[in-house]
Amino acid sequence: MKTTKTIISLTFALVFYGCGTAGTNSPSPLVDGKSEVQKEKSPNPEGLRHFMDGQMMLNQGDFAMAILEFQQAVELDPDVGAIHTSIAECYWNLGKPEMAEKHLVKALELDGNDEQALKMLADQYILQKSYDKAQDSFKKLHELNPDNAQYLIALGELEKVNQNFSEALKFYLKAFELEPSRLELLETSGRFALQLKDFEQAQSIFKRLVMLAPNQPQYFNMFMDLVMNSKNYEVGIGLIESLNNEYGESTERMAQLGLLLYRTGKSEEALKLLESAVNDSPENPNYYFSLFDIYLDARENEKASEIADQLIANFPEDWRGYYSRSLVFMNQNKPQAVISLLEPVSDSFVKIYSIQYLLGLSHNQMKQFDEARKYLSNALKIRPDSPNVLHTMAILYDEIEDWDKSDEIYKRLIKADSTDAQAFNNYAYSLVERNEQLNKALELAKQAIDLEPENPSYLDTIGWIYFKLNNVNKAREYIEASIKITGDNAVVLEHLGDVFMKNKNPETALGFYKRALNLDKSNERLIKKASTD
């Protein structure tokens, strides 16, 4: 246990010595009465000597001998709380917290405003994880000394332990008002606001931090993230312009201004700012990424590819360049290109979730299931509860007909998130494709539709289940609704063709089969269905 030493203060000495007896020539009985009270409160000289000796031994670390001296002082002056506080400190240093607490409680019975006793008791309660009791002590300390920021911080931390982030935020804000030079207190308040998902207050706090410390990039970047997420682009633009007016332009601020302007529809001005940022600071990859994001968002794949290629060439050890280039390939539906790019560097980025996931996804699209499972497993080790990886693995197991594993994953996804419409739908579609548990499949499909009633894939799923349940009218209703939303889709068109065929309308069915075959020309099943023979 950590040893602490306390040196007797002048204040305590004055308190201990402060009351003397009145002189014999007192002017009135009232004064005489007051003198009698003072006599009753005067310290015993022998008790004071024992206290001073005990204090000296405490400072020397001889806690056992100090306790003996303090105990003798208590016998002579039983109503002096400070003696009990000193005994408590000795017991604490000797590793006897129960005895320490006993004397601290006694000290506070004698003097409920004994700040030192309250602090020691609060510290003990924290060590004992008796956080509610510690909170009571710090609240009393705050009442005694409302200008002490440390007590507010302690209360904030105790609220944090209790997961009461709203109250913790308030205490930290109050502490910051007392010590406005301590920006970390304001930053902690902002973090609590994020924890509460109170993004409006978080944005306000980080905006204040940016204004107080304009050269601290972590505050500026967090503020910008909040602005982007809230889409309060004009607020961000206004702050950047204000900072530029006061401190002059900086490349970082101008690059962020470019992103904001792009979000407000000022694409040409935005691109000029970001291209300028790349030219002014070619050593900073972040500006490349910002420019890349704009090109990718605008579906300008060629320009996005050029930026991603520059990133890979200039920053070969930065995984984000490879990831960016892969996103373009994914947009272009080129999974093999993703594999060719990422597989040579996969070992270097084995702990990067995005690289491993894209490799697994691409191999799965190529129906290279063993390789897909390898990379998806790598990604799952990094993020064990990643819905994206779990969904992809469930589809993989469906493809290889390992339904025990796919069902297990679907159940896991639904248990983790009862609003995961995709999990409900895919589980339902897996069951109907196996022609198993159709009533269960229907219930799952209904839940998916309840969550996303306009999703064309989910409409097709429930329509296909009704088809398998021989409810042709319901099947047609949902599948036609799917086609109205999504347009031509080979699978959905084939399903609708099957509905009309079952409804003894082969000519209409043939038309849908031909439309489906036009989209999926190598599908042997469709070739057979669309044949007029």
C-alpha positions in Angstrom: 0.0 0.0 0.0 1.2 3.5 -0.8 2.6 5.4 2.2 1.5 8.9 2.8 2.9 11.5 5.2 1.0 14.4 6.8 2.8 17.4 8.3 0.9 19.2 11.0 -0.5 22.5 9.6 -0.4 25.9 11.2 -4.2 26.1 10.9 -4.5 22.9 12.9 -2.1 24.1 15.5 -4.1 27.3 15.9 -7.3 25.3 16.3 -5.7 23.1 18.9 -4.1 25.9 20.8 -6.6 28.7 20.0 -8.7 28.6 23.2 -7.2 30.0 26.3 -8.6 30.9 29.8 -10.0 34.3 30.5 -8.2 36.8 32.7 -9.3 37.5 36.3 -10.4 41.0 35.5 -13.3 40.1 33.2 -15.7 43.0 32.8 -19.0 41.1 33.0 -20.7 37.8 33.8 -21.4 37.4 30.1 -17.7 37.5 29.3 -17.1 35.2 32.3 -19.6 32.7 30.8 -17.8 32.8 27.5 -14.5 32.1 29.3 -15.9 29.0 30.9 -16.9 27.7 27.4 -13.4 28.4 26.2 -11.9 26.7 29.2 -14.0 23.6 28.4 -12.6 23.6 24.8 -9.0 24.2 25.7 -6.7 21.3 24.8 -5.0 19.2 27.4 -1.3 20.2 27.3 -0.3 16.5 27.8 -2.7 15.4 25.1 -1.2 18.0 22.8 2.3 16.7 23.5 1.2 13.1 22.6 -0.4 14.4 19.5 2.7 16.2 18.4 4.8 13.2 19.1 2.4 11.0 17.2 2.4 13.4 14.2 6.2 13.3 14.1 6.2 9.5 14.1 3.6 9.4 11.4 5.8 11.7 9.2 8.7 9.3 9.8 6.6 6.3 8.8 6.5 4.7 12.2 2.7 4.2 12.1 2.4 1.7 15.0 4.1 4.0 17.5 2.2 7.0 16.1 -1.1 5.2 16.9 0.0 4.7 20.5 0.8 8.4 20.9 -2.5 9.4 19.2 -4.5 7.0 21.4 -3.0 8.6 24.5 -3.9 12.0 23.1 -7.5 10.8 22.5 -7.8 9.6 26.1 -6.9 13.1 27.3 -8.8 15.0 24.5 -11.6 12.6 23.4 -13.6 15.3 21.5 -10.8 16.4 19.1 -11.7 14.9 15.7 -8.3 15.6 14.1 -6.7 13.1 16.4 -9.0 10.4 15.0 -8.2 11.5 11.5 -4.5 11.0 12.2 -5.1 7.6 13.7 -7.1 6.7 10.6 -4.2 7.7 8.4 -1.9 5.4 10.3 -4.2 2.4 10.1 -4.7 3.1 6.4 -0.9 3.0 5.8 -0.7 -0.2 7.9 -3.3 -1.9 5.6 -6.2 -1.9 8.0 -8.9 0.0 6.2 -11.7 -1.2 8.6 -10.0 0.4 11.6 -9.2 3.5 9.5 -12.9 3.9 8.5 -14.0 3.5 12.1 -11.8 6.5 13.2 -12.8 8.6 10.2 -16.4 8.1 11.0 -15.7 9.1 14.6 -13.8 12.2 13.4 -16.8 13.2 11.3 -19.2 12.7 14.2 -17.1 15.2 16.1 -16.7 17.6 13.2 -18.9 16.9 10.1 -16.9 19.5 8.1 -13.5 17.9 8.6 -12.3 18.1 5.0 -9.3 15.9 5.5 -11.4 13.2 7.1 -13.9 13.4 4.3 -11.2 13.1 1.6 -9.6 10.1 3.3 -13.0 8.4 3.8 -13.9 9.0 0.2 -10.6 7.5 -1.0 -11.1 4.5 1.2 -14.6 3.9 -0.2 -13.3 4.1 -3.7 -10.6 1.5 -2.9 -13.4 -0.7 -1.4 -15.5 0.0 -4.5 -18.2 1.4 -2.3 -19.0 4.1 -4.9 -22.3 5.3 -3.4 -20.6 6.1 -0.1 -17.7 7.7 -1.8 -20.2 9.9 -3.8 -21.8 11.0 -0.5 -18.4 12.1 0.8 -17.5 14.0 -2.3 -20.9 15.7 -2.4 -20.2 16.9 1.2 -16.7 18.1 0.2 -18.2 20.0 -2.8 -20.6 21.7 -0.5 -17.8 22.7 1.8 -15.5 23.9 -1.0 -17.6 24.5 -4.2 -14.6 26.1 -5.9 -12.5 23.0 -5.8 -12.6 21.4 -9.3 -11.1 18.1 -8.1 -14.2 17.3 -6.1 -16.4 17.9 -9.2 -14.1 15.7 -11.2 -14.3 12.9 -8.6 -18.1 13.1 -8.7 -18.0 13.0 -12.5 -15.8 9.9 -12.4 -18.1 8.2 -9.9 -21.1 8.9 -12.1 -19.1 7.4 -15.0 -18.6 4.2 -12.9 -22.3 4.1 -12.5 -22.8 4.5 -16.2 -24.6 7.8 -15.6 -22.9 9.7 -18.3 -25.4 12.6 -18.3 -24.5 13.6 -14.7 -20.8 12.9 -15.3 -20.9 15.4 -18.2 -22.5 18.0 -16.0 -19.8 17.7 -13.3 -17.0 17.9 -15.9 -18.5 21.0 -17.4 -18.7 22.6 -14.0 -15.1 21.6 -13.3 -14.1 23.2 -16.6 -15.8 26.5 -15.7 -13.7 26.6 -12.5 -10.5 25.7 -14.4 -11.0 26.9 -17.9 -7.3 26.4 -18.8 -7.8 22.6 -18.5 -9.2 21.8 -21.9 -9.0 18.1 -21.1 -12.0 18.6 -18.8 -14.1 20.0 -21.7 -12.9 17.3 -24.0 -14.0 14.6 -21.5 -17.4 16.3 -21.4 -17.6 16.0 -25.2 -16.7 12.3 -24.9 -19.5 11.8 -22.5 -21.9 13.5 -24.9 -20.8 11.1 -27.6 -21.4 8.2 -25.2 -24.9 9.5 -24.7 -25.3 9.9 -28.5 -26.1 13.5 -27.8 -24.4 14.6 -30.9 -25.8 18.1 -30.8 -24.2 18.8 -27.5 -21.0 17.0 -28.5 -20.8 19.2 -31.6 -21.3 22.3 -29.5 -18.5 21.2 -27.1 -16.0 20.4 -29.7 -16.7 23.6 -31.6 -15.9 25.4 -28.4 -12.7 23.4 -28.1 -11.7 24.3 -31.7 -12.2 28.0 -30.9 -10.1 27.7 -27.7 -7.4 25.6 -29.3 -7.5 26.1 -33.1 -4.2 24.3 -33.6 -5.2 21.1 -32.0 -6.1 18.8 -34.9 -7.9 16.2 -32.7 -10.5 18.7 -31.7 -11.0 20.0 -35.2 -11.3 16.5 -36.7 -13.8 15.4 -34.2 -15.9 18.6 -34.8 -15.8 18.0 -38.5 -16.9 14.3 -38.1 -19.9 15.5 -36.0 -20.7 18.2 -38.6 -20.6 15.6 -41.4 -22.7 13.1 -39.5 -25.3 15.7 -38.6 -25.2 17.3 -42.0 -24.9 20.7 -40.4 -22.5 21.7 -43.2 -23.2 25.4 -42.9 -22.1 25.4 -39.2 -18.8 23.8 -40.3 -18.3 26.3 -43.1 -19.0 29.2 -40.8 -16.5 28.0 -38.2 -13.8 27.4 -40.8 -14.3 30.8 -42.4 -14.1 32.4 -38.9 -10.9 30.6 -38.1 -9.4 31.6 -41.4 -10.3 35.2 -40.9 -8.7 35.2 -37.4 -5.7 33.0 -37.9 -5.2 32.8 -41.7 -5.9 29.9 -44.0 -4.4 26.4 -43.4 -4.2 23.5 -45.8 -6.1 21.3 -43.4 -9.0 23.7 -42.9 -9.2 24.4 -46.7 -9.4 20.7 -47.4 -12.2 20.2 -44.9 -13.9 23.3 -46.4 -13.7 21.5 -49.7 -15.6 18.5 -48.3 -18.2 20.7 -46.8 -18.7 22.6 -50.0 -19.1 19.4 -51.9 -21.9 18.3 -49.5 -23.7 21.6 -50.1 -23.6 21.0 -53.9 -20.6 23.3 -54.7 -18.7 20.5 -56.5 -16.4 22.6 -58.7 -15.2 24.8 -55.8 -14.8 21.8 -53.6 -12.6 19.9 -56.1 -10.4 22.9 -56.6 -9.8 23.2 -52.8 -9.0 19.5 -52.4 -6.8 19.3 -55.5 -4.9 22.3 -54.2 -4.5 20.6 -50.8 -3.0 17.5 -52.5 -0.6 19.7 -54.5 0.4 21.8 -51.5 0.9 18.8 -49.2 1.6 15.7 -51.3 3.1 14.1 -48.2 -0.3 14.0 -46.4 -2.4 11.0 -47.5 -5.6 12.4 -45.9 -6.1 14.9 -48.6 -5.9 12.2 -51.2 -8.6 10.2 -49.4 -10.9 13.2 -49.2 -10.5 13.8 -52.9 -11.0 10.0 -53.6 -14.2 10.0 -51.5 -15.7 12.8 -53.7 -14.8 11.0 -56.9 -16.1 7.7 -55.7 -19.3 9.3 -54.4 -19.8 10.9 -57.8 -19.2 7.5 -59.5 -16.2 9.0 -61.3 -14.4 5.7 -61.2 -11.5 6.6 -63.5 -10.5 9.6 -61.4 -11.0 7.7 -58.2 -8.8 5.0 -59.5 -6.0 7.5 -60.4 -6.1 8.9 -56.8 -6.1 5.4 -55.3 -3.1 4.4 -57.6 -1.2 7.5 -56.4 -1.9 6.5 -52.8 -0.6 3.0 -53.3 2.5 4.4 -55.1 3.3 7.1 -52.6 2.2 5.3 -49.4 2.7 1.6 -50.0 2.6 0.8 -46.3 -0.8 2.5 -45.8 -3.6 -0.1 -46.2 -6.1 2.6 -47.0 -4.7 3.0 -50.5 -5.3 -0.7 -51.4 -8.7 -0.5 -49.8 -9.6 2.6 -51.8 -8.6 1.0 -55.1 -10.5 -2.2 -54.2 -13.7 -0.1 -53.6 -13.5 1.1 -57.2 -13.1 -2.5 -58.4 -16.1 -3.5 -56.3 -18.1 -0.7 -57.9 -17.1 -2.1 -61.3 -18.1 -5.6 -60.2 -14.5 -6.9 -60.6 -14.0 -9.3 -57.6 -11.0 -10.9 -59.3 -9.3 -7.6 -59.6 -9.8 -7.1 -55.9 -8.2 -10.5 -55.2 -5.2 -9.8 -57.5 -4.6 -6.4 -55.8 -5.1 -7.5 -52.2 -3.8 -11.0 -52.0 -0.1 -10.1 -52.4 -0.3 -7.7 -49.4 -2.8 -9.7 -47.3 -0.2 -11.0 -44.9 1.1 -7.4 -44.3 -2.4 -6.3 -43.5 -3.6 -9.5 -41.7 -4.8 -7.4 -38.8 -6.7 -5.0 -41.0 -10.4 -5.9 -41.0 -11.3 -4.1 -44.2 -8.6 -5.8 -46.3 -9.5 -9.3 -44.9 -13.2 -8.7 -45.4 -13.0 -7.5 -49.0 -10.8 -10.5 -49.8 -13.4 -12.9 -48.3 -16.2 -11.1 -50.0 -14.5 -11.2 -53.4 -13.6 -14.9 -53.2 -17.2 -15.6 -52.2 -18.5 -13.8 -55.3 -16.1 -15.9 -57.3 -17.5 -19.0 -55.6 -14.0 -19.8 -54.2 -15.4 -20.8 -50.9 -12.4 -22.2 -49.1 -10.4 -19.0 -49.7 -13.5 -16.9 -48.9 -13.9 -18.7 -45.6 -10.2 -18.2 -44.7 -10.3 -14.4 -45.2 -13.7 -14.0 -43.6 -12.5 -16.0 -40.6 -9.5 -13.5 -40.4 -11.9 -10.6 -40.4 -14.1 -12.2 -37.8 -11.1 -12.6 -35.5 -10.6 -8.8 -35.7 -14.3 -8.0 -35.3 -16.1 -11.0 -33.8 -19.6 -9.5 -34.0 -19.3 -7.9 -37.4 -22.8 -8.1 -39.1 -21.2 -7.7 -42.6 -18.9 -10.7 -42.1 -21.6 -12.8 -40.5 -24.0 -12.1 -43.3 -21.4 -13.0 -45.9 -20.5 -16.2 -44.1 -24.1 -17.2 -43.8 -24.6 -16.8 -47.5 -21.4 -18.8 -48.1 -22.7 -21.7 -46.0 -26.0 -21.6 -47.8 -24.1 -21.9 -51.1 -22.2 -25.0 -50.0 -25.4 -26.4 -48.3 -23.9 -26.4 -44.8 -27.2 -25.3 -43.4 -26.5 -26.1 -39.8 -23.9 -23.4 -39.9 -25.9 -20.9 -41.9 -28.9 -21.3 -39.6 -26.7 -20.8 -36.6 -25.4 -17.5 -38.0 -28.8 -16.3 -38.9 -30.1 -17.0 -35.4 -27.1 -15.2 -33.9 -27.7 -12.2 -36.1 -31.4 -12.0 -35.1 -30.6 -12.4 -31.4 -28.0 -9.7 -31.6 -30.3 -7.3 -33.5 -34.0 -7.7 -33.7 -34.2 -5.0 -36.4 -31.8 -6.8 -38.8 -34.2 -7.2 -41.6 -31.6 -8.7 -43.9 -31.1 -11.6 -41.4 -34.8 -12.3 -41.2 -35.1 -12.2 -45.0 -32.1 -14.3 -45.8 -33.0 -16.9 -43.2 -36.5 -17.1 -44.7 -35.1 -17.4 -48.3 -32.6 -20.1 -47.2 -35.5 -22.2 -45.8 -37.8 -21.8 -48.8 -35.0 -22.7 -51.2 -34.5 -25.9 -49.2 -38.3 -26.3 -49.2 -38.2 -26.7 -45.4 -40.2 -25.2 -42.5 -42.2 -23.0 -44.9 -44.5 -21.7 -42.1 -41.4 -20.6 -40.2 -40.0 -19.0 -43.3 -43.2 -17.1 -43.8 -43.0 -15.7 -40.3 -39.4 -14.6 -40.8 -40.3 -13.0 -44.1 -43.2 -11.1 -42.5 -40.8 -9.7 -39.9 -38.4 -8.5 -42.7 -41.3 -6.9 -44.5 -42.5 -5.2 -41.3 -39.1 -3.6 -41.0 -38.6 -2.7 -44.6 -41.9 -2.9 -46.5 -40.5 -1.4 -49.7 -37.5 -3.6 -50.1 -37.9 -5.4 -53.4 -35.8 -8.4 -52.4 -37.9 -9.0 -49.3 -41.1 -8.6 -51.3 -39.8 -11.3 -53.7 -38.9 -13.6 -50.8 -42.3 -13.5 -49.2 -44.0 -13.9 -52.6 -41.8 -16.9 -53.3 -42.8 -18.5 -50.0 -46.5 -17.9 -50.8 -45.8 -19.6 -54.1 -44.4 -22.7 -52.3 -47.4 -22.6 -50.0 -49.7 -22.7 -53.1 -51.1 -19.3 -52.5 -50.6 -18.1 -56.1 -52.6 -14.8 -55.8 -50.5 -13.7 -52.8 -47.3 -14.8 -54.6 -48.2 -12.7 -57.6 -49.1 -9.7 -55.5 -45.8 -9.5 -53.8 -43.5 -10.5 -56.7 -45.1 -8.0 -59.0 -44.7 -5.3 -56.3 -41.0 -6.3 -56.2 -40.6 -5.8 -60.0 -42.3 -2.4 -59.9 -39.7 -1.2 -57.5 -36.5 -2.8 -58.8 -37.2 -3.1 -62.5 -35.8 -6.2 -64.3 -34.1 -8.8 -62.1 -33.5 -12.3 -63.5 -34.4 -14.1 -60.3 -37.6 -12.1 -59.7 -38.7 -12.4 -63.3 -38.2 -16.1 -63.2 -40.3 -16.3 -60.0 -43.1 -14.4 -61.6 -42.9 -16.6 -64.7 -43.3 -19.7 -62.4 -46.3 -18.0 -60.8 -48.0 -17.6 -64.1 -47.1 -21.1 -65.2 -48.6 -22.5 -62.0 -51.7 -20.3 -62.7 -52.0 -22.1 -66.1 -50.9 -19.0 -68.1 -47.9 -20.4 -70.1 -47.8 -17.6 -72.7 -47.4 -14.8 -70.0 -44.9 -17.1 -68.1 -42.8 -17.5 -71.3 -42.6 -13.8 -71.7 -41.1 -13.4 -68.2 -38.7 -16.3 -68.7 -37.4 -14.7 -71.9 -36.9 -11.3 -70.1 -35.0 -13.2 -67.3 -32.9 -15.0 -69.8 -32.0 -11.8 -71.5 -30.4 -10.7 -68.2 -28.8 -14.1 -67.4 -28.0 -15.6 -70.7 -25.9 -18.5 -69.5 -28.5 -19.8 -67.0 -29.3 -23.3 -68.2 -32.5 -23.5 -66.2 -33.8 -20.3 -67.9 -32.7 -21.5 -71.3 -34.9 -24.6 -70.8 -37.8 -22.6 -69.4 -37.7 -20.0 -72.2 -37.6 -22.6 -74.9 -40.7 -22.7 -77.1 -40.2 -26.4 -77.8 
